[in-house]
Each structure stands twice: as C-alpha cells, then as structure tokens.
Amino acid sequence: MQHAHLDVETGMTPARKRWSVAVHQISELRAGRGIHALEGRPWQLFVHFAFVLLLYVTVTLTIPISQVAEAKRGVDKFASSVTFEHGGGIEGEGNLESVSNVYDSILYGQAFIQELLTNDEDVHAKPGHKSKFFLEVNRLINSIVVVQRRVKASDCSYPAMKPMYKQCFESLDDHEITSGHLVLKNGRRIPYSERLDGFAVELPLSQDEALSGYQELMEGGFWDTATREFNLRFAFHNSPGHYTSNVDIHFEYSPYGEVQKEVESAYMRLKPYSKEVQGSKFAVFQLVTLGFAVVLFGHYATSIYGQPHCRWGLARALHPWHLTELLNYILICVVIYLWFQYIEDPRRSSMRFDSTKFQDIGPLAEQYFHIIFLMAVVLLLWTVRTIEFFSFVGGEKMKKVSGIIEQVVSALAPFALIVAVVFVGFVCVAHVIFGSEDEQFDGPLASLYTLLIWFVSLGGGHRSSMDVKPGGFFFMIFFIMICMVLLFNMFIALVMAAHDEVMSDENELPHLVKPMNYVVADWICDQIGVGPYLVDPYNSAYEAKGKQIRRIGFGGILDAVKHQLEREQEEERRVQEMRQHIQQARAAQAEHRGKSELVQ
C-alpha cells in the first residue's frame, strides 16, 4: 500500500503545501491591500438596490410619466377621430387610417385644422387657444406650421417610356431640394427653412385665418408629385402636469405608391426647476442621486486600485459585472452632459408662450426624450448589475441561483452567434418570399422583428403566411423545426446545463483556475510591457496540470481554496492517524523486543 509522500521540512503533502501557500498569499493580499475581488459584502445588494429606487424616483420627477401617457393617448385618439370627405369622385368619409394618397392627406390636414381650432368661444389668433379636443386643460401655443420636403425631377425612364414618363420624382436620399423657393401657381413664394427642414408655412391659431391660409396653399398647388413628406406641426402646454408637447402629424409618400402616416408627440418640461413643479425637490433628488453615484463609483474605483498588482486591477475592470457597472457610470456622465446642454440651450430660455410665431420646440423635446431614455437604460443595466450581489446573501442556495445565472450569461455568446447566423438567413428568405405580399416582411428589419416575435411564440399570422405561394409552406416548416423548436430548446438546454454545472461544483475537486478576464488582462499587460505579478496564485505553480481547466462562475477563487483545504485537511488527518498507528506499532514492537531480551 502506498501512502501520500510528506514534505521533509513541513510534514505536509505537496498538494497541502501548495494550497497552504496560496491561502497564505491570499490572506496577506486581503489584509495588506484591502482586496475585494475574492468575495463581496451583503450590504452591496441593498445599497445598489436603493440606488435603483432612487434613480427611478428621479426619472419620474424629470417627467410625469403617467400624465404624459394619458396626454399621448388623447392626441392619438383625436388624430384618429378626425374625418374628411373623400374627393376625386370617391364618396364617403375617411380618417387617418384610410389615407392612401397625397390628395387624401391634404383633405385630412384641412379637416384636422378645422377640428383642432374648433371651440366654444370667439377666439381669434390668441395664444392659449382652447379647443374641444383638449377638454379645457391643454392650451395651443404659438402657431401651426405646414412643412413639406420635395425632390427635384430626374431622368430615369427607358427611352421607349419617355413619351409617357417624361420626368421621375425619386426618393429624398439623393434628390431632395434643400434650398431656394417654392413658387406656387398663384405667385406666392415659399422659402426653404433649414430650421424646420423643409418648405414651411405658418398658420395662426384662428380657425378662419388658418383654414383660409390652408385653402390658399391647396389652390396654389403646394402639394404635387414632387412632394415626399408632409407635416402638420403644433405645440401645446398643460399647466396641471407642467409639461409642453410638440405634435407632428407626419405623412410620407413613397415613389412607389405607398403612403405612410404617423402621429408623433414628444414631451418635456421647459422650466424643471420652477416652484410650480417643486423644482427644489427635484434638484435635491438630482443631487442626492449624483452623490450616491459618486460614492458607488468611489467604491468601484477603490476596489480596482486596491488590487495588489495592476494586472489584477485590469482584470477586475474587465470582469463582466464590473464592465456593466462602468458602462452605467459612462451613461450617467452622458446624461449629465445632455442635461446641462438642455438647460443652457437658448431655444429653451428664449421660449415664449405668448408668441404668435412657431418656435419649433421639437429638437428640444427630442433631446429631452434622449435624456429620459438614457436614464431608463441606466436603470435597467443597474438592475441587472445587482444580480451578482445575490450570491453574497441568502446562503448557499442563493449562491447557486446566482451561479446559474452567471453560467447562462457566459454561455449566451456562442449561442447568440448561432442564432444570429441562422436568423440572418431566415430573415433574407422571408423578405424575398413574403415581402411583396405581407407588410410584416416588407423590409429586412421588419422581417427580423416579425421572426423574433414568432421565435418566442408571441406573434400571429403563421397560417396566412403559409398560404402565400410559392414557398410559404416550405419556409414555415423549416422555420418551425429549426428556429422555434431546435434553437428555442437549445436555449432551455443551456439553462439546464448551467444548473448541472453549478450543482456538480460541490461534488468535484475544484481547481484554482485563472478566469478569462485575468487571461485577457495578462495578455494586455504583456503587450504593453507591464511586469509580471510574481506571487500571483493564478500562476502555473498553483494550477492543475494536464487537466481540463474550467471556470468557477466568474471567479470563485476563495471558495475553491476553501473546499480544497477541507479535502486536504481530511487527507492530512488520515495521514497523521496512520503515522500514529505506525509509531504505536513500532513502540509496541520495541517494547516486545525489550521484554524478550530481559527474558533471555
């Protein structure tokens, strides 16, 4: 029977000596430099979650989300409720949804202005116009503006078609007119406005004058075959909610016959620090949130600077969770920059509600939306960031759940590559087969959105697509079998595999292995000439040789050392017991020999 070989100086097995040295170095690093990479603290979960809640409150104080949602629904319903009488020999009424050509959109615009400026009072060209649509709570401000974008004529016909197709009016991409004047049939000259991005005409907030001006545009031929976009823009203010909105009724005319229509409304607060909107409370929350973020960043920077070597500091910065946290800090800096840019914007400070001139607050509203959107992204990413901290509380079960999530995230990269490659092929095929028959597939992006919805079984229209010929049934069979069955079940298999791997870590001998972020950090440092970390426990002296090295979560070095030491301590205990038995046997043998000599 062979026994474990013991070191002459220490009386330890080689494995025991190796792990003891590793633990000693780790203990020195933790005590001497305050290293935080090996384990987290339970308070981190609660602190980061508190910051998520604080950030949410700050976002809701930036814009009244619930009130804005109600206002947006009101604008959409009003735009859909406006009706107009069809022209060109077509009988009956139409609405926004039924607009199918340029002439329909012109008639709709006329009806929209009439309904928008209808009120129960005799109000003429007065700022703060009250319409029935706004239910006496919103107020129209400034004026209404009619804007169109045009293209110049081009020669695109075959020679045989020139007698019938003398001129072409193509898309805006290469043929848009961005200067000069548009001369109407009645002699009126309309200049191009760079501020409004098109040929623009302002109409006052008086129904009679606005309709008269619109009728003049119709008679002068403001819209024709060269028109590619037509917009009706106006703004209103709501004092109960203290928000201002820019509304754009947008029509886009394709050179191939389609008319796209959309109602866009953007909202903002022009005076976010005024006492009417509790500006002091808002400022306090902004400062508290910023201070909280600075403290968290200080802890983040300290945890990197507190590493024993710059290689470990870089490795910590490259950790997936810490990359997510770094991205959050970068986005917060962008939000702060955009906010100061918005506050200092002269268009905001010079905005006058009593002016009768259109002031185009659309770009301001768009910038405000970008600020809210980026804050929402930070809120989302910071919520995801808290997943790591669940492993620090709740005992072993919570660590297992967190480990499963980390394993799934780490395995998503190759799976996402497979899904991307397969989906690109299916998107191209779907666009080719269904693009001319179904608007859900009329472009590559539209096809991608539709197939992604189908992939998670949330969409409809599968049967109607199968009836499209040729190739519909063939495509659907392949998509269902490969994407909806095979790939979706592969994702479920990834989750199960992550669960099995985390569970197997308890029963297998863990290795002190180098995670991928440490490998990348070492490679970067080698390329720029940074010296090696000579006492790195992750070096080859402490790694398993000739074995398949696997990662333990996103690190897990301390747990690996702890489990291995328990096994080594058990092994050492058995060796010590064996040595005691041998010594006792030798003592008994010596005693027996002594007695034998005395007898002799």
C-alpha positions in Angstrom: 0.0 0.0 0.0 1.4 3.4 -1.0 1.0 6.4 1.3 1.0 10.1 0.4 4.5 11.5 0.3 5.2 14.0 3.0 7.5 17.1 2.7 10.6 16.7 4.9 10.5 20.3 6.1 6.8 20.9 6.7 5.5 17.4 7.1 2.7 18.2 4.5 1.7 16.5 1.3 2.7 18.5 -1.8 -1.0 19.4 -2.5 -1.5 20.6 1.1 1.7 22.7 0.9 0.6 24.2 -2.5 -2.8 25.2 -1.2 -1.5 26.5 2.1 0.9 28.8 0.3 -2.0 30.0 -1.9 -4.2 30.7 1.1 -1.4 32.5 2.9 -0.7 34.8 -0.1 -4.4 35.5 -0.4 -4.7 36.3 3.3 -1.8 38.7 3.0 -3.3 40.4 0.0 -6.6 40.8 1.7 -5.1 42.1 4.9 -2.4 44.3 3.4 -4.2 45.9 0.4 -7.8 45.5 1.1 -8.5 43.3 -1.9 -12.2 43.0 -2.7 -12.1 40.7 -5.7 -12.4 37.4 -3.8 -15.7 37.9 -2.0 -18.4 40.5 -1.8 -20.4 42.1 1.0 -24.1 41.5 1.7 -24.6 45.3 2.1 -23.7 45.8 -1.6 -27.0 44.3 -2.7 -29.1 46.6 -0.6 -27.1 49.7 -1.4 -27.3 49.1 -5.2 -31.0 48.3 -5.0 -31.5 51.5 -3.0 -29.8 53.4 -5.8 -32.0 51.8 -8.4 -35.1 53.0 -6.5 -33.6 56.5 -6.0 -32.8 56.7 -9.7 -36.4 55.7 -10.6 -37.8 58.5 -8.4 -35.5 61.0 -10.1 -36.7 59.8 -13.5 -40.4 60.2 -12.6 -39.6 63.7 -11.2 -37.9 64.6 -14.5 -41.2 64.0 -16.5 -44.6 63.0 -15.2 -44.8 59.7 -17.0 -48.4 58.7 -16.2 -49.8 62.1 -17.1 -47.7 62.1 -20.3 -49.1 58.7 -21.2 -52.7 60.0 -20.9 -51.9 63.1 -23.0 -50.3 60.9 -25.7 -53.3 58.6 -25.8 -55.5 61.7 -26.1 -53.6 63.1 -29.1 -53.6 59.7 -30.8 -57.4 59.3 -30.3 -58.1 62.8 -31.6 -56.0 62.3 -34.7 -57.8 59.0 -35.4 -61.2 60.6 -34.8 -60.8 63.4 -37.4 -62.8 62.6 -40.6 -62.8 64.1 -44.0 -64.9 63.8 -47.2 -63.1 62.0 -49.9 -62.6 63.8 -53.2 -61.9 62.8 -56.7 -65.2 61.2 -57.3 -64.9 58.9 -54.2 -67.9 59.1 -52.0 -68.0 58.7 -48.2 -65.9 59.7 -45.3 -62.3 58.8 -44.4 -60.0 59.1 -41.5 -56.3 58.9 -40.8 -56.1 55.2 -41.3 -57.8 55.4 -44.7 -55.4 58.0 -46.1 -54.0 56.3 -49.2 -52.7 59.1 -51.5 -51.5 62.7 -51.4 -54.9 64.2 -52.0 -56.4 62.3 -49.1 -53.6 63.6 -46.8 -54.3 67.2 -48.0 -58.0 66.8 -47.2 -57.2 65.2 -43.9 -54.9 68.1 -43.0 -57.7 70.6 -43.7 -60.2 68.6 -41.5 -57.6 68.3 -38.8 -57.0 72.0 -38.6 -60.7 72.7 -38.6 -61.3 70.3 -35.7 -58.2 71.4 -33.8 -59.3 75.0 -33.8 -63.0 74.4 -33.1 -64.0 75.9 -29.8 -67.0 77.3 -27.9 -65.6 80.8 -27.6 -64.8 83.5 -30.1 -61.0 83.2 -30.0 -59.0 84.7 -32.9 -55.3 84.5 -33.2 -54.9 84.4 -29.4 -52.2 82.4 -27.8 -53.6 79.8 -25.3 -56.3 78.8 -27.8 -58.7 76.3 -26.2 -60.2 73.5 -28.4 -62.8 70.9 -27.7 -60.1 68.2 -28.1 -58.1 69.5 -25.2 -61.1 69.4 -22.9 -60.2 72.9 -21.5 -57.0 71.7 -19.8 -54.4 72.0 -22.6 -53.6 75.2 -24.4 -52.3 75.5 -28.0 -49.4 77.8 -28.2 -47.7 79.9 -30.9 -49.0 78.7 -34.3 -49.5 75.7 -36.6 -46.9 75.1 -39.3 -47.3 73.2 -42.6 -44.0 71.7 -43.8 -43.2 69.7 -46.9 -40.0 68.1 -48.2 -39.6 67.8 -52.0 -37.4 66.2 -54.6 -36.2 67.6 -57.9 -37.1 65.9 -61.2 -34.8 63.4 -62.7 -34.5 61.4 -65.9 -34.8 57.7 -65.0 -37.0 56.3 -67.8 -36.2 53.8 -70.6 -36.0 55.6 -73.9 -39.2 53.8 -75.0 -41.0 55.1 -71.9 -40.0 58.8 -72.2 -43.1 59.9 -74.1 -45.3 58.6 -71.2 -42.8 59.1 -68.3 -41.0 62.4 -69.1 -39.9 63.0 -65.5 -39.2 60.9 -62.5 -39.6 62.0 -58.9 -37.5 59.6 -56.8 -36.6 59.3 -53.1 -35.3 62.0 -50.8 -32.0 60.3 -50.3 -30.3 61.6 -53.4 -32.8 64.1 -54.9 -34.0 66.3 -52.1 -34.3 70.1 -52.6 -32.7 71.9 -49.7 -32.6 75.5 -50.8 -34.3 78.1 -52.9 -38.0 79.0 -53.1 -41.2 77.1 -54.0 -43.2 79.2 -56.3 -47.0 78.4 -56.3 -49.4 78.8 -59.1 -50.9 81.9 -57.5 -47.4 83.5 -57.4 -46.7 83.0 -53.7 -43.1 82.3 -53.0 -42.3 79.9 -50.0 -38.7 79.8 -48.9 -36.9 76.7 -47.7 -36.4 76.7 -43.9 -33.3 75.0 -42.6 -34.7 75.3 -39.1 -37.9 73.4 -40.0 -36.1 71.2 -42.5 -38.4 71.9 -45.5 -40.6 74.4 -47.2 -42.7 75.8 -44.4 -45.8 78.0 -44.0 -47.1 79.2 -40.6 -50.9 79.4 -39.9 -52.3 81.4 -36.9 -54.4 79.9 -34.2 -57.6 81.3 -35.7 -59.8 78.8 -37.4 -60.9 81.2 -40.1 -57.4 82.5 -40.9 -55.8 79.1 -40.7 -58.3 77.5 -43.0 -58.1 80.4 -45.4 -54.3 80.1 -45.5 -54.5 76.3 -46.0 -57.0 76.8 -48.8 -54.6 79.2 -50.5 -51.9 76.5 -50.4 -54.3 74.0 -51.9 -55.3 76.3 -54.7 -51.6 77.3 -55.4 -50.5 73.7 -55.8 -48.3 73.5 -52.7 -48.5 69.7 -52.9 -47.7 67.9 -56.1 -45.9 64.8 -57.4 -42.6 66.1 -56.2 -43.8 66.1 -52.5 -42.3 63.3 -50.5 -43.1 64.3 -46.9 -45.9 66.5 -45.5 -46.1 67.5 -41.8 -48.6 69.4 -39.7 -46.9 70.6 -36.5 -48.2 72.4 -33.5 -47.4 72.6 -29.8 -49.5 72.8 -26.6 -48.9 73.2 -22.9 -50.5 71.6 -19.9 -50.3 73.5 -16.6 -51.7 70.8 -14.3 -48.9 68.5 -15.4 -46.4 71.3 -16.2 -45.3 69.7 -19.5 -45.1 71.1 -23.0 -45.6 68.9 -26.1 -44.6 69.1 -29.7 -47.0 67.2 -32.0 -46.2 66.2 -35.6 -48.8 64.6 -38.0 -46.5 63.1 -40.5 -47.2 61.7 -44.0 -44.5 60.1 -46.1 -45.1 59.4 -49.8 -43.1 56.6 -51.4 -42.1 57.0 -55.1 -43.6 53.5 -55.4 -47.1 54.4 -54.3 -47.4 53.8 -50.6 -48.4 56.5 -48.1 -47.2 56.1 -44.5 -48.7 58.1 -41.7 -47.8 58.6 -38.1 -48.7 60.8 -35.2 -45.6 61.7 -33.2 -45.7 63.6 -29.9 -42.8 64.5 -27.7 -43.0 65.9 -24.2 -40.7 67.9 -21.9 -40.5 70.4 -19.0 -39.3 73.8 -20.1 -38.8 75.0 -16.6 -37.9 71.9 -14.5 -36.6 74.0 -11.5 -39.6 76.3 -11.1 -41.5 76.3 -7.9 -44.7 75.3 -9.7 -43.2 71.8 -10.4 -41.5 71.6 -7.0 -38.2 72.4 -8.6 -36.3 72.5 -5.3 -37.4 68.9 -4.5 -36.3 67.8 -8.0 -32.9 69.5 -7.6 -32.4 67.8 -4.2 -33.2 64.4 -5.7 -30.8 65.1 -8.5 -28.0 66.0 -6.1 -28.7 63.0 -3.9 -28.7 60.7 -6.8 -25.5 62.2 -8.2 -23.8 62.0 -4.8 -24.9 58.4 -4.4 -23.5 57.6 -7.8 -20.2 59.3 -6.9 -19.9 57.2 -3.7 -20.6 54.0 -5.6 -18.0 55.0 -8.2 -15.5 55.7 -5.4 -16.1 52.2 -4.1 -15.8 50.8 -7.6 -12.5 52.7 -8.3 -11.1 51.7 -4.8 -11.8 48.1 -5.5 -9.8 48.3 -8.7 -7.0 50.4 -7.2 -6.8 48.2 -4.1 -5.7 45.2 -6.1 -2.1 44.0 -5.3 -1.0 44.4 -8.9 -2.1 46.4 -11.9 -2.7 43.1 -13.7 -5.3 42.2 -11.1 -6.8 45.7 -11.3 -7.2 45.5 -15.0 -8.7 42.0 -14.6 -11.2 43.3 -12.2 -12.2 46.1 -14.5 -12.6 43.6 -17.3 -15.0 41.4 -15.2 -18.4 41.3 -17.0 -20.3 42.6 -14.0 -17.8 45.5 -13.5 -17.8 46.3 -17.2 -21.6 46.7 -16.8 -21.1 49.0 -13.8 -18.5 51.0 -15.7 -20.9 51.4 -18.6 -23.5 52.8 -16.2 -21.1 55.4 -14.9 -20.3 56.4 -18.5 -24.0 56.7 -19.3 -24.6 58.8 -16.2 -21.9 61.2 -17.4 -23.6 61.4 -20.8 -26.9 62.1 -19.1 -25.3 64.9 -17.0 -23.8 66.4 -20.2 -27.1 66.3 -22.1 -29.0 67.8 -19.2 -26.7 70.8 -18.9 -26.8 71.2 -22.6 -30.6 71.2 -22.4 -30.7 73.7 -19.6 -28.3 76.0 -21.4 -30.0 75.7 -24.8 -31.0 79.2 -25.9 -34.2 77.8 -27.5 -35.4 76.8 -24.1 -34.5 80.0 -22.3 -36.0 82.2 -25.1 -39.2 80.2 -25.4 -42.3 82.5 -25.2 -45.7 81.0 -24.7 -47.4 84.3 -25.7 -45.6 84.4 -29.1 -47.6 84.0 -32.3 -44.6 82.6 -34.1 -43.8 78.9 -34.3 -40.7 78.3 -32.2 -40.0 74.7 -33.2 -39.5 73.0 -29.8 -39.3 69.7 -31.5 -35.5 69.4 -31.2 -35.7 70.3 -27.5 -38.4 67.6 -26.9 -36.3 65.1 -28.8 -33.3 65.9 -26.6 -35.4 65.6 -23.5 -36.6 62.2 -24.7 -33.0 61.1 -25.2 -32.2 62.1 -21.6 -35.1 60.1 -20.2 -34.3 57.1 -22.4 -30.6 57.0 -21.3 -31.8 57.3 -17.6 -34.1 54.3 -18.3 -31.2 52.4 -19.8 -29.1 53.1 -16.7 -32.0 52.0 -14.5 -32.2 48.7 -16.5 -28.5 48.0 -16.5 -28.1 48.8 -12.8 -30.9 46.4 -12.0 -29.1 43.7 -14.0 -25.9 44.6 -12.1 -27.5 43.7 -8.8 -27.7 40.1 -9.8 -24.1 39.5 -8.8 -24.8 40.6 -5.3 -27.4 38.0 -4.6 -24.6 35.5 -4.2 -23.4 37.4 -1.1 -26.7 36.9 0.8 -29.1 34.1 1.5 -26.5 31.3 2.0 -25.6 28.5 -0.4 -29.0 28.4 -2.2 -28.7 32.0 -3.3 -25.1 31.4 -4.4 -26.3 28.5 -6.6 -29.0 30.6 -8.2 -26.6 33.4 -8.9 -24.1 31.0 -10.2 -26.6 29.5 -12.6 -27.5 33.0 -14.0 -23.8 33.7 -14.4 -23.2 30.4 -16.3 -26.1 31.1 -18.6 -24.8 34.6 -19.4 -21.4 33.3 -20.1 -22.8 30.6 -22.4 -25.0 33.1 -24.3 -22.2 34.4 -26.5 -21.7 31.3 -28.7 -25.4 30.6 -28.7 -26.2 34.2 -29.8 -23.7 33.8 -32.6 -25.5 30.7 -33.8 -28.9 32.4 -33.6 -27.6 35.4 -35.4 -26.2 33.4 -38.3 -29.4 31.3 -38.6 -31.7 34.3 -38.3 -29.9 36.3 -41.0 -30.6 33.5 -43.5 -34.3 33.2 -42.5 -34.7 37.0 -42.5 -33.4 37.2 -46.0 -35.6 34.3 -47.2 -38.7 35.7 -45.5 -38.2 39.1 -47.1 -37.8 37.6 -50.5 -40.8 35.2 -50.2 -43.3 37.3 -48.2 -42.0 40.9 -48.8 -44.3 41.6 -51.7 -47.4 40.0 -50.0 -47.2 40.9 -46.3 -46.3 44.2 -44.8 -44.7 42.4 -41.8 -41.9 41.4 -44.2 -41.6 44.4 -46.4 -38.1 45.1 -45.3 -35.2 43.2 -43.7 -35.7 44.9 -40.3 -39.5 44.3 -40.4 -38.8 40.7 -41.3 -36.4 40.4 -38.3 -38.9 41.9 -35.9 -41.6 39.5 -37.1 -39.4 36.4 -36.9 -38.1 37.3 -33.5 -41.7 37.6 -32.2 -42.5 34.3 -33.9 -39.4 32.7 -32.3 -40.8 33.3 -28.8 -44.3 32.3 -30.0 -45.8 35.6 -29.3 -46.9 36.5 -32.8 -49.6 35.5 -35.1 -50.2 35.2 -38.8 -48.4 32.0 -39.3 -51.2 30.3 -41.1 -51.8 33.2 -43.5 -48.1 33.3 -44.3 -48.1 29.6 -45.0 -50.8 30.2 -47.7 -48.5 32.6 -49.5 -47.2 31.0 -52.7 -44.7 30.0 -53.8 -42.6 28.6 -50.9 -44.7 29.7 -48.0 -45.4 26.2 -46.6 -41.8 25.2 -47.3 -40.4 28.2 -45.3 -42.7 27.8 -42.4 -41.9 24.1 -41.9 -38.1 24.9 -41.8 -38.6 27.9 -39.6 -40.7 26.0 -37.1 -38.4 23.0 -37.0 -35.1 24.8 -36.9 -35.8 28.1 -35.0 -39.0 27.6 -33.0 -38.1 24.0 -31.9 -34.4 23.4 -32.2 -32.9 26.8 -31.2 -35.5 27.5 -28.5 -34.9 24.1 -26.9 -31.2 24.7 -27.2 -31.6 27.8 -25.1 -33.5 25.7 -22.5 -30.7 23.2 -22.7 -28.2 25.9 -21.9 -30.1 26.8 -18.7 -30.2 23.1 -17.7 -26.5 22.7 -18.4 -25.7 25.7 -16.3 -27.7 24.2 -13.5 -25.9 20.9 -13.7 -22.5 22.6 -13.9 -23.2 24.6 -10.8 -24.5 21.6 -8.9 -21.5 19.5 -9.9 -19.1 22.0 -8.5 -20.0 20.8 -5.0 -19.0 17.2 -5.7 -15.9 17.7 -7.9 -12.5 18.8 -6.8 -12.3 22.5 -7.6 -9.2 24.0 -9.2 -7.6 27.3 -8.6 -8.0 28.4 -12.2 -7.5 31.7 -14.0 -10.8 33.2 -15.2 -11.0 34.7 -18.7 -10.8 38.3 -17.5 -7.5 37.6 -15.8 -6.2 35.9 -19.0 -7.2 38.9 -21.1 -5.7 41.3 -18.6 -2.4 39.3 -18.6 -2.3 39.4 -22.4 -2.9 43.2 -22.5 -0.2 43.8 -19.9 2.2 41.6 -21.8 1.6 43.6 -25.0 2.3 46.9 -23.3 5.3 45.7 -21.3 3.9 45.6 -17.8 5.9 43.4 -15.5 4.6 40.0 -14.2 2.9 39.5 -10.9 5.4 37.1 -9.4 3.2 35.9 -6.5 0.0 35.5 -8.4 -1.9 32.5 -7.1 -3.3 32.0 -10.5 0.2 31.3 -12.0 1.0 27.9 -13.2 2.6 26.9 -9.9 -0.9 26.8 -8.4 -2.8 25.5 -11.4 -3.8 21.9 -12.2 -1.5 20.4 -14.8 -2.7 18.2 -17.6 -6.3 18.7 -16.7 -9.2 20.4 -18.4 -9.3 23.8 -16.7 -12.8 25.1 -16.1 -14.0 28.4 -14.7 -15.9 28.5 -11.5 -18.6 31.1 -12.0 -17.0 34.5 -12.8 -14.1 33.8 -10.3 -14.7 31.9 -7.1 -11.1 31.6 -6.1 -11.8 31.8 -2.3 -14.4 29.0 -2.5 -12.0 26.9 -4.5 -9.3 27.3 -1.9 -11.8 26.7 1.0 -13.2 23.4 -0.5 -9.7 22.1 -1.4 -8.3 22.9 2.0 -11.2 20.9 3.6 -10.3 17.9 1.5 -6.6 18.3 2.2 -7.2 18.7 5.9 -9.1 15.4 5.8 -6.3 13.8 3.9 -3.7 15.1 6.4 -5.8 13.9 9.3 -5.8 10.4 7.9 -2.0 10.6 7.3 -1.4 11.7 10.8 -3.6 8.9 12.2 -1.6 6.4 10.0 1.7 7.8 11.4 0.4 7.5 14.9 -0.6 3.8 14.3 2.9 3.2 12.8 4.6 4.9 15.8 2.5 2.9 18.2 3.2 -0.3 16.3 6.9 0.5 16.4 6.8 1.3 20.1 4.9 -1.9 20.8 7.5 -3.8 18.7 10.4 -2.2 20.6 8.7 -2.9 23.9 8.3 -6.5 22.9 11.9 -6.8 21.9 13.0 -5.3 25.2 11.0 -7.8 27.2 12.4 -10.6 25.1 16.0 -9.5 25.8 15.3 -9.4 29.5 13.8 -12.9 29.5 16.9 -14.1 27.7 
